[in-house]
């Protein structure tokens, strides 16, 4: 399924209002069991929409410093 920005927005709204059942733009229905499941799907959907639009998803880099010589 190719997600759209409208699908991303719909999932964000559902998360904010506590709705756990959605119908996406292609007519497919999804029922989520937890907020963590919805968050995981949201990340995947945002990455797919960004890739389709040619925008690179932001990356995080963790730097650590140690004084042990």
Beta strands, then each sheet from edge to edge (+ up, - down):
strand 1: 21-23
strand 2: 29-31
sheet 1: 1+ 2-
end
